[in-house]
């Protein structure tokens, strides 16, 4: 079983999940650090990729999370993607 369904099963309704990641824009070539991470994952792992916010939203919603939001960190290139268990 993938990780996100396990996380959802462990949370009560209203519980929160957060993912810290490099989140590229839809064009997948910006911002530069997230795009570079995506390229590294693609080149060095069997099925590696970096997920866009739209892909995270889809994964979260299909697993039973709502109120999906993105919060870029002001001190670096990472984004925290959050959702609430429904």
Buried (B, 14 or more C-beta within 10 A) or exposed (E): EEEBEEBBEEBEEEBEBEBEBBBBEEEBEEBEEBBBBBBEBEEEEEEEBBBBBEBBBEBBEEBBBEEBEEEEEEEEBBBBBBBBBE
